[in-house]
Amino acid sequence: MAQITLEGTDLKVSQFCLGTWQFNDGQQDIQWPVQTAEESKAIVDKCLELGINFFDTAEGYKNSEKVLGKALLGRRQDAVVATKFGFRDGITTPPYSAIEIDEAVTRSLQNLQTTYIDILQVHFPSFIKDNKEAIAELERQKSLGRIRYYGFSNYGPKRLQEFLEAGGKPVVNQVGYNLLWRSPEYDLIPECIKSGINVLAYSPLQQGLLTGKYASLADVPEGRRRGKLFSKDSTPLARHGQDGAEEEVDQALKRISQICKDAGVQMSKAALAWILQQDGVKVVIAGASSPEQVVQNSEIIKLNNDVLRQLTEATEDVKKKIGKNLDQWSATDRCQ
């Protein structure tokens, strides 16, 4: 797989990054089914074999750091590892002081069985108490060699600007972005481009909706129907309290399916390619349930301009319905 150098860094990474939330070591959660440490290691093995060297984890993902660290033993030098702090105790995790950031880095280094983290990310803006204090601590961690670079996840244009004005030098912003969730296009991606911040797009297949595996929206598991594409009444697990965009999503998926059929490409491959052909987006982050799924998702194709345009047009109504809200899950927009 071809690699790129992230802007503002010396990190050469694959454009496909393995998200490791599913590395749960047998502890199922609302998002992912059980995956054993052995299964996770086989996925990492396949990634490295294919030239995929970029791995994303977080202290808030059950067992993920520990499982990834074990899987990379003896091969750490072949990988670029990004992790996040925050969400340690779920959505009620309080903001971190400088001391707590230091403690989080220590925990992550121990879990990952490494001496350095390539990119440390703030999981959400709410997980730091004060920008200047946090930035000073992140810079200190860099000077100690415990982290190489830092950035954030789920930062909208307002919080991004506040961080920059406080003196921060983030190199990445990890955001939810795909054909069905295009709100970052309004203000966020242009701001990242202007500021030289690499956009890492997570949930590129919208939790399976863009793979074509669901015959109808009703077939999507409840844990994956919690977001704002779905009505608040779609599942009792929803926390956002909004009406969703199910009619628009249903029509968009039908159009996408036909476009892909006419073009002779798999829906999932088209969805991944579409993201990487958007301005400012450097990397897509996706999980995997098996080595075979890694192989399938890593085969990045290039869409011709006509197919690219048709796919974009197919989801314009969904984009308009969702608007500028960057947060799929909560009642408020935690990103901003």
C-alpha positions in Angstrom: 0.0 0.0 0.0 1.2 3.5 -0.9 2.2 5.7 2.0 2.1 9.5 2.4 3.9 11.8 4.8 1.5 13.6 7.1 1.9 17.4 6.7 4.0 19.0 9.4 5.6 15.7 10.4 8.1 13.1 9.3 5.6 10.3 9.8 5.1 8.2 6.7 1.7 6.5 7.0 -0.6 4.3 4.9 -3.7 6.1 3.8 -5.7 3.3 5.3 -5.4 3.3 9.1 -6.7 0.4 11.2 -9.0 1.6 13.9 -8.7 -0.7 16.9 -11.8 0.0 19.0 -12.8 -3.6 18.3 -9.6 -5.0 20.0 -11.7 -5.7 23.1 -10.0 -9.0 24.2 -13.4 -10.8 24.5 -15.4 -7.9 26.2 -18.3 -7.1 24.0 -19.6 -3.5 24.1 -22.4 -1.5 22.5 -20.3 -0.9 19.4 -18.4 -4.1 18.7 -18.9 -7.9 19.2 -16.4 -10.0 21.0 -12.9 -10.2 19.4 -10.2 -12.3 20.9 -6.6 -11.0 21.3 -5.6 -13.8 18.9 -8.0 -12.6 16.2 -6.8 -9.0 16.7 -3.2 -10.0 16.3 -4.0 -11.8 13.1 -5.5 -8.6 11.8 -2.4 -6.6 12.8 -0.2 -9.3 11.1 -2.2 -8.9 7.9 -2.0 -5.1 8.1 1.8 -5.1 8.3 2.0 -7.7 5.5 0.0 -5.4 3.2 2.0 -2.3 4.1 -0.6 -0.8 6.4 1.5 0.7 9.2 -0.9 3.2 10.8 -2.9 2.1 13.9 -5.4 4.2 15.9 -6.4 3.4 19.5 -7.5 5.2 22.7 -7.5 4.7 26.4 -11.3 4.8 26.2 -11.5 1.7 24.0 -11.8 -1.5 26.1 -8.5 -3.3 26.2 -7.5 -1.9 22.8 -4.2 -0.3 23.8 -3.1 -3.5 25.6 -4.1 -5.8 22.8 -2.4 -3.6 20.1 0.7 -3.3 22.2 1.0 -7.0 22.6 0.3 -7.6 18.9 3.2 -5.2 17.9 5.8 -6.7 20.2 9.1 -6.9 18.4 7.6 -4.9 15.5 6.9 -1.5 17.1 9.4 0.2 14.7 7.3 -0.9 11.8 4.2 0.9 13.0 2.9 4.4 13.5 0.6 4.5 16.6 -1.9 7.1 17.5 -3.8 7.0 20.7 -6.2 9.4 22.6 -6.8 10.5 26.2 -10.3 11.0 27.6 -13.3 8.7 27.9 -11.4 6.7 30.5 -14.6 6.5 32.5 -17.0 6.9 29.7 -18.9 10.1 28.7 -18.7 11.3 32.3 -14.9 11.5 32.3 -14.0 14.9 33.7 -11.5 17.3 32.0 -7.8 16.5 32.4 -5.3 18.8 34.1 -1.6 18.7 33.1 -0.9 16.1 35.8 -3.7 13.9 34.5 -2.5 14.2 30.9 0.9 13.1 32.1 -0.7 10.1 33.9 -2.6 9.2 30.8 0.5 9.2 28.7 2.2 6.9 31.3 -0.8 4.5 31.2 -0.8 4.4 27.4 2.9 3.8 27.2 2.6 0.9 29.6 -0.5 -0.5 27.8 1.2 -0.2 24.4 4.5 -1.6 25.8 6.4 1.2 24.1 8.6 4.1 25.0 6.9 6.6 22.7 3.6 7.5 21.1 3.7 8.8 17.5 0.5 10.9 17.8 -1.3 11.7 21.0 -4.9 13.1 20.5 -7.4 14.8 22.7 -10.5 12.6 22.3 -13.0 15.5 22.6 -12.5 19.2 23.5 -14.3 18.6 26.8 -11.5 16.4 28.1 -9.0 19.2 28.7 -9.5 21.9 31.5 -7.5 24.7 29.9 -6.0 25.0 26.5 -2.8 26.7 27.5 -2.1 24.3 30.4 -2.8 21.3 28.1 -0.6 22.6 25.3 2.3 23.3 27.6 2.0 19.7 28.9 1.8 18.3 25.4 4.9 20.2 24.4 6.6 19.0 27.5 5.7 15.4 26.6 7.3 16.0 23.2 10.5 17.4 24.7 10.7 14.2 26.9 10.3 12.0 23.8 7.2 10.3 25.2 5.1 11.6 22.3 6.3 12.7 18.9 3.3 14.8 17.8 -0.1 15.7 19.1 -3.5 16.6 17.7 -7.1 16.0 18.5 -10.2 14.1 17.6 -13.8 15.6 17.2 -12.7 19.2 17.2 -15.0 21.6 15.3 -13.9 24.9 13.8 -14.6 26.9 17.0 -12.6 24.7 19.4 -9.9 24.2 16.7 -9.4 28.0 16.5 -9.3 28.4 20.3 -6.6 25.7 20.5 -4.5 27.4 17.8 -4.9 30.8 19.4 -3.6 29.3 22.7 -0.4 28.3 20.9 -1.2 24.7 20.0 0.5 23.0 17.1 -1.8 20.1 16.3 -0.9 17.9 13.3 -4.2 15.9 13.0 -7.9 16.3 13.5 -9.8 13.0 13.5 -13.4 13.5 12.5 -16.4 11.4 11.5 -16.7 11.8 7.7 -18.3 9.8 4.9 -20.7 9.9 2.1 -23.7 10.0 4.5 -22.1 12.2 7.1 -20.7 15.3 5.3 -21.1 18.1 7.9 -17.3 18.6 8.1 -17.4 20.0 4.6 -19.2 23.2 5.6 -16.5 24.8 7.8 -14.2 22.2 9.4 -12.3 20.7 6.5 -11.7 24.1 5.0 -10.3 25.3 8.3 -8.1 22.3 8.7 -6.7 22.9 5.1 -6.1 26.5 5.9 -4.3 25.6 9.2 -2.2 22.8 7.7 -3.9 20.1 9.9 -4.2 16.6 8.4 -7.8 15.3 8.4 -8.2 11.7 9.4 -11.7 10.4 8.5 -13.2 7.8 10.8 -16.4 5.8 10.3 -15.8 5.9 6.5 -18.3 3.2 5.9 -20.9 4.6 8.4 -20.8 1.5 10.6 -21.6 -0.8 7.7 -24.3 1.3 6.0 -22.0 2.0 3.0 -21.0 -1.6 2.5 -24.4 -2.7 1.1 -24.8 -5.5 3.6 -28.0 -4.2 5.1 -31.2 -4.8 3.0 -33.0 -2.1 4.9 -32.3 0.4 7.7 -34.4 -1.8 10.0 -31.7 -4.5 9.7 -29.0 -2.2 11.2 -28.2 -3.3 14.8 -29.5 -1.1 17.5 -26.0 -0.1 18.7 -25.3 1.3 15.2 -28.7 3.1 15.0 -27.9 5.5 17.9 -26.7 8.3 15.7 -28.5 11.3 14.2 -28.9 9.7 10.8 -31.7 7.7 12.6 -34.7 8.9 14.4 -34.6 9.2 18.2 -37.3 6.6 18.2 -35.3 4.1 16.2 -33.7 2.6 19.3 -33.9 3.3 23.1 -30.1 3.6 23.0 -30.3 7.0 21.1 -29.4 10.0 23.2 -29.7 12.8 20.6 -33.5 13.4 20.7 -33.7 14.4 17.0 -35.8 13.2 14.1 -33.0 11.9 12.0 -32.8 11.6 8.2 -33.9 8.1 7.6 -35.9 8.9 4.4 -33.0 10.8 2.9 -30.5 8.1 3.9 -32.7 5.3 2.4 -33.0 7.2 -0.9 -29.3 8.0 -0.9 -28.3 4.4 -0.3 -30.5 3.2 -3.2 -28.9 5.7 -5.5 -25.4 4.9 -4.3 -26.1 1.2 -4.9 -27.2 1.8 -8.5 -24.2 4.1 -9.2 -21.8 1.5 -8.0 -23.6 -1.2 -9.9 -23.4 0.8 -13.1 -19.7 1.6 -12.5 -18.9 -2.0 -11.7 -17.4 -1.2 -8.3 -18.2 -2.5 -4.8 -20.0 0.0 -2.6 -17.5 -0.2 0.2 -14.6 0.4 -2.2 -16.4 3.4 -3.8 -17.2 4.9 -0.4 -13.5 4.7 0.8 -12.2 6.0 -2.5 -14.7 8.9 -2.5 -13.3 10.1 0.9 -9.7 9.9 -0.2 -10.5 12.0 -3.3 -11.9 14.9 -1.2 -9.8 17.9 -0.5 -7.9 17.9 2.8 -8.5 14.3 3.7 -5.3 12.3 4.1 -6.3 9.1 5.8 -9.4 6.9 6.3 -9.7 5.0 9.6 -11.7 1.8 9.6 -11.9 -1.2 11.9 -11.9 -4.8 10.8 -13.4 -8.0 12.1 -11.0 -10.3 10.2 -7.8 -10.3 8.2 -9.9 -10.8 5.1 -11.8 -7.6 5.8 -8.5 -5.8 6.0 -7.6 -7.1 2.6 -10.9 -5.9 1.1 -10.8 -2.4 2.7 -7.1 -1.8 1.8 -7.7 -2.2 -1.9 -8.1 1.5 -2.6 -9.4 2.3 -6.0 -9.6 5.7 -7.9 -13.0 6.8 -9.1 -13.4 8.7 -12.3 -14.8 12.3 -12.0 -18.2 11.3 -13.3 -18.8 8.6 -10.6 -17.3 10.9 -8.0 -19.8 13.6 -8.9 -22.7 11.2 -9.0 -21.9 9.9 -5.5 -21.7 13.4 -4.2 -25.0 14.4 -5.7 -26.6 11.2 -4.3 -26.1 12.4 -0.7 -26.8 16.1 -1.0 -30.2 15.8 0.6 -28.7 13.9 3.6 -26.0 16.6 4.0 -28.7 19.4 4.0 -30.8 17.6 6.5 -28.0 17.0 8.9 -26.6 20.5 8.5 -23.4 21.6 10.3 -23.8 19.3 13.3 -20.5 17.4 13.7 -21.5 15.1 16.6 -23.5 12.1 15.5 -24.4 10.8 19.0 -25.2 13.3 21.8 -28.0 15.7 22.3 -25.6 18.6 21.9 -22.8 19.1 19.5 -19.7 18.3 21.6 -17.4 19.1 18.7 -18.3 22.7 17.8 
